[in-house]
Amino acid sequence: MKKMFVIFSLLSCIISYSQSGYTVLNNDEYDQIKFGDTYFKDIKESNADIKILNDLVLNKASLWKDNKAKKPNAVTIEIYGFEIGEPQRVFNYNSGLMIAFSDDSNNQKFEIGRLETNDINIIGVYLKIGDPISKLNSIEYVIDTGKNKHKFVSIIREDGYCCPISISLDSNNKISDIVYYVIP
């Protein structure tokens, strides 16, 4: 029994240490994250399908709170790399959302490599570039400081570290960038 307690205590310390610097959301909370009016989970599951993304993003973008686009929303799609076995699709919406998909295994299973946006909804709290991070009162977040005193909040799913949503902060703790990326 004493050995189990020691092992459990050691594992707890390792887990706590490994999560330092990250804001960890459980799977249900993470699945509620939205970019604009679209669930992140749905964007990921779209497999870079143009029709599905149009239904998810284009047709809802006019509902976005701070959509300053002159048109309801428009998209430019770059498709390249198929001829060399590294297919990629990059969707650039005039609302500020950019989603870059790639298929590294060339099996027609596209995954998001990078996503940039002007706004995010985390557990019911809408945030946009320029907002103070203190507005994010639905979760306990961790502000980390990187090289050159760069401040940010890295949000990860409880079961993975490879793919954070990084919210960069300026010197006044206001949001300056919102990016999701895969760490290779």
C-alpha positions in Angstrom: 0.0 0.0 0.0 2.8 2.4 0.8 4.5 1.6 -2.6 1.2 2.5 -4.4 1.0 5.8 -2.5 4.6 6.7 -3.4 4.0 5.7 -7.1 0.7 7.7 -7.2 2.4 10.7 -5.6 5.3 10.6 -8.1 2.9 10.3 -11.0 0.9 13.3 -9.8 4.0 15.4 -9.5 5.1 14.4 -13.0 1.7 15.2 -14.5 1.5 18.5 -12.7 5.0 19.5 -13.8 4.3 18.4 -17.4 1.2 20.6 -17.5 2.9 23.7 -16.2 2.6 26.6 -18.6 -0.5 25.1 -20.2 -4.1 25.8 -19.8 -5.6 22.3 -19.9 -9.3 21.8 -20.9 -11.1 18.5 -20.6 -12.4 17.0 -23.8 -16.0 18.4 -23.3 -14.7 21.9 -22.7 -12.2 21.7 -25.6 -14.9 20.5 -28.0 -16.9 23.7 -27.2 -14.3 26.0 -28.6 -15.5 28.0 -31.6 -13.9 30.2 -34.2 -16.5 32.7 -35.2 -19.7 30.7 -35.0 -18.1 27.4 -36.0 -17.0 24.7 -33.6 -13.3 23.9 -33.9 -14.2 20.2 -33.7 -16.4 20.5 -36.9 -13.6 22.4 -38.8 -11.1 19.6 -37.9 -13.6 16.9 -39.0 -14.3 18.6 -42.3 -11.2 16.9 -44.0 -10.6 20.1 -45.9 -13.8 19.4 -47.9 -14.7 22.7 -49.7 -18.5 22.2 -49.6 -18.4 21.2 -45.9 -16.3 24.2 -44.9 -18.5 26.5 -47.0 -21.5 25.2 -45.0 -19.7 25.5 -41.7 -17.9 28.8 -42.1 -19.1 30.9 -45.1 -22.8 30.5 -44.4 -22.4 31.4 -40.7 -19.8 34.2 -41.0 -22.4 36.9 -41.4 -23.4 36.1 -37.8 -19.9 36.9 -36.4 -19.9 39.7 -33.9 -17.1 41.7 -35.4 -17.1 40.7 -39.0 -15.8 43.9 -40.7 -15.8 42.2 -44.1 -17.5 44.2 -46.9 -19.1 41.0 -48.2 -20.8 38.6 -45.8 -17.7 36.4 -46.1 -15.6 35.3 -49.0 -12.9 32.7 -49.2 -9.7 32.3 -51.3 -8.6 28.6 -51.5 -5.1 27.6 -52.5 -4.7 24.0 -53.5 -1.2 22.7 -54.2 1.3 19.9 -53.6 -0.8 17.1 -55.1 1.7 16.5 -57.9 4.5 15.8 -55.4 2.5 13.8 -53.0 2.2 16.5 -50.3 -1.4 17.8 -50.9 -2.3 21.0 -49.1 -5.4 23.2 -49.0 -5.3 26.7 -47.5 -8.6 28.6 -46.8 -8.3 32.3 -46.4 -11.6 34.0 -45.3 -11.9 37.8 -45.5 -13.2 37.7 -41.9 -9.7 36.9 -40.7 -9.9 33.1 -40.4 -7.1 31.2 -42.1 -7.1 27.4 -42.1 -4.2 25.4 -43.6 -4.8 21.7 -44.1 -2.2 19.1 -45.2 -2.2 15.4 -46.0 1.3 14.2 -45.1 0.5 10.6 -45.6 -1.1 11.3 -49.0 -4.2 9.2 -48.1 -6.8 11.9 -48.6 -7.0 12.5 -44.8 -6.4 16.2 -44.4 -5.5 17.6 -40.9 -5.1 21.1 -39.8 -1.5 22.2 -39.5 -2.2 25.8 -38.7 -5.2 28.0 -38.0 -5.2 31.8 -37.5 -8.2 33.8 -36.4 -9.3 37.2 -35.1 -11.7 35.7 -32.6 -12.4 32.7 -30.5 -15.2 31.5 -28.2 -14.0 29.5 -25.2 -16.7 28.0 -23.0 -19.2 30.8 -23.8 -16.7 33.7 -23.6 -16.2 35.5 -26.9 -12.7 37.0 -27.3 -11.2 39.0 -30.2 -7.9 40.6 -30.9 -7.5 43.7 -28.7 -9.6 42.3 -25.8 -8.0 41.9 -22.4 -7.3 38.3 -21.5 -9.0 38.9 -18.1 -12.3 38.7 -20.1 -11.7 35.0 -20.2 -13.4 34.2 -16.9 -14.9 30.9 -17.8 -11.7 29.0 -17.1 -8.5 29.2 -15.0 -5.8 30.1 -17.5 -2.1 30.3 -17.2 -0.1 33.2 -18.7 3.3 31.9 -19.7 6.3 34.0 -20.7 8.6 32.8 -23.5 11.7 34.2 -25.1 12.0 37.9 -25.3 9.3 38.2 -22.6 6.6 37.2 -25.0 3.4 36.4 -23.0 0.8 33.9 -24.1 -1.8 31.5 -23.0 -1.5 28.0 -24.5 -4.7 26.0 -24.4 -4.5 22.2 -24.9 -6.8 19.3 -24.7 -6.2 17.2 -21.6 -4.9 14.2 -23.6 -2.4 16.0 -25.9 0.3 18.6 -26.0 1.1 18.5 -29.8 -1.4 21.0 -30.8 -2.0 24.1 -28.6 -4.2 27.0 -29.3 -1.9 29.9 -28.5 -3.3 33.3 -27.5 -0.5 35.9 -27.7 -0.6 38.9 -25.4 0.8 42.4 -25.6 2.5 44.2 -22.7 -0.9 45.2 -21.4 -2.2 41.6 -21.4 -4.5 42.3 -24.4 -4.9 39.6 -27.1 -2.6 40.2 -30.1 -2.8 36.9 -32.0 -4.9 33.7 -31.9 -3.2 30.7 -33.5 -3.7 26.9 -33.5 -0.7 24.9 -34.7 0.7 21.4 -34.7 4.1 20.9 -33.2 6.0 18.6 -35.6 
